[in-house]
Amino acid sequence: MNKATKNRLLRLLLVVSIPVSGLLFILIYPYFTGEKMTDRKRYETYCGNCHGKEGQGFRDLYPPLAGSDYLSKHETELPCLIRHGLSGTITVNGKTFDQPMPELPFLNPSQIADILNFVNHSWGNHGRDWGEKDVNIVLGKCPGQARRM
């Protein structure tokens, strides 16, 4: 293997390993520190990179959750969207977005409820309260793949 190929391979390994290492750290950090993951921290960990720390969204790529009309219009679908992701065009507050939302299949119903409750009661949102049982019921009815809008 020549030097240029080795350099490309090393760069590829770095590009792949950094996000994977970060995700592993996020997932195991609470177990080693004993730190409880709050609803806000769970949101910031799994949703904040795209939707923004304060739910403001990111440019024309990711929709805002703060003051979002989409949340109230699709309230009963939200657990499915978190678990299975979303693809296709959606409209939030009159603006169109077409960036896929990744699935988070490793989150349990209690964690999904935590995220939904944080979002529903932050940034001027007034959504419903979700319990683990409520999320479980909805998850039992949703398709097992990203929903196309």
C-alpha positions in Angstrom: 0.0 0.0 0.0 1.5 3.3 -1.0 1.7 6.4 1.2 -1.2 8.3 -0.4 -3.5 5.3 0.1 -2.5 5.0 3.7 -3.1 8.7 4.3 -6.6 8.4 2.8 -7.4 5.4 4.8 -6.2 7.1 8.0 -8.4 10.2 7.3 -11.4 7.9 6.6 -10.8 6.1 9.9 -10.6 9.4 11.8 -13.8 10.8 10.1 -15.7 7.6 11.1 -14.2 7.0 14.5 -14.7 10.5 15.9 -18.6 10.5 15.7 -18.7 6.9 16.8 -16.5 7.6 19.8 -18.7 10.6 20.7 -21.9 8.6 20.5 -20.4 5.8 22.7 -19.2 8.4 25.2 -22.7 9.9 25.4 -24.3 6.5 25.8 -22.0 5.3 28.6 -21.1 8.5 30.4 -24.1 8.4 32.9 -23.2 4.8 33.9 -19.6 5.7 34.9 -20.4 9.1 36.5 -23.7 8.2 38.1 -25.1 11.4 36.6 -28.8 11.3 35.9 -29.8 12.3 32.4 -32.4 15.0 32.7 -35.1 15.6 30.1 -33.2 18.6 28.8 -29.9 16.7 28.6 -31.6 13.8 26.8 -33.1 16.3 24.3 -29.8 18.0 23.8 -28.0 14.7 23.4 -30.4 13.1 20.8 -32.2 16.0 19.2 -30.3 19.3 19.9 -27.7 18.9 17.2 -30.2 19.2 14.5 -33.2 21.1 16.1 -31.0 23.4 18.1 -30.3 23.7 21.8 -33.3 26.1 22.2 -35.4 24.3 19.6 -34.8 27.0 17.0 -34.0 24.6 14.2 -31.0 25.0 11.8 -31.3 27.2 8.7 -33.4 25.6 6.0 -32.3 22.1 6.9 -33.9 21.2 10.2 -37.3 22.6 11.4 -37.7 24.4 14.7 -39.5 22.8 17.6 -40.0 26.1 19.4 -43.4 27.4 18.6 -43.9 24.6 16.0 -47.4 24.1 14.6 -46.2 20.6 13.4 -46.0 19.3 17.0 -49.7 20.0 17.7 -50.9 18.9 14.3 -49.0 15.5 14.5 -49.1 15.0 18.3 -50.2 11.4 18.2 -47.4 10.5 15.7 -44.5 12.0 17.6 -43.4 8.8 19.5 -43.2 7.0 16.1 -41.2 9.8 14.6 -38.6 9.7 17.3 -38.4 5.9 17.3 -38.5 5.3 13.5 -37.4 8.6 12.0 -39.0 10.7 9.3 -38.3 11.2 5.6 -40.0 13.3 2.9 -41.2 16.9 2.8 -42.9 18.4 5.8 -44.2 21.9 6.5 -43.5 23.6 9.8 -44.9 27.1 10.5 -45.4 27.6 6.8 -41.9 26.6 5.8 -41.0 23.5 3.9 -38.3 21.1 5.1 -37.0 17.9 3.3 -34.1 16.7 5.4 -34.5 13.1 6.8 -34.7 12.7 10.5 -32.8 9.7 11.7 -34.4 6.9 13.8 -33.5 6.5 17.4 -34.5 2.8 17.9 -32.4 2.4 21.1 -34.5 4.9 23.1 -37.0 3.2 25.4 -40.6 4.5 25.9 -39.7 6.3 29.1 -36.8 8.1 27.4 -39.1 9.1 24.4 -41.7 10.4 26.9 -39.0 12.5 28.6 -38.0 14.1 25.3 -41.6 14.7 24.3 -42.4 16.3 27.6 -39.4 18.5 27.5 -40.2 19.7 24.0 -43.9 20.1 24.7 -43.3 22.3 27.7 -40.3 24.4 26.5 -39.9 27.5 24.3 -43.6 28.5 24.5 -45.0 25.1 23.5 -48.1 23.8 25.3 -48.3 20.2 24.3 -49.7 17.2 26.2 -48.0 15.3 28.9 -46.7 11.9 27.8 -46.3 8.9 30.1 -44.4 5.7 29.4 -47.7 3.9 29.0 -48.9 6.4 26.4 -45.8 6.2 24.4 -45.9 2.3 24.5 -49.4 2.3 23.2 -48.5 4.6 20.3 -45.3 2.7 19.5 -47.4 -0.5 19.2 -49.4 1.0 16.4 -46.7 2.8 14.3 -45.0 1.3 11.3 -41.5 0.0 11.9 -39.7 2.3 9.4 -39.2 6.0 8.7 -42.5 7.6 7.9 -42.8 9.4 4.6 -44.9 12.6 4.7 
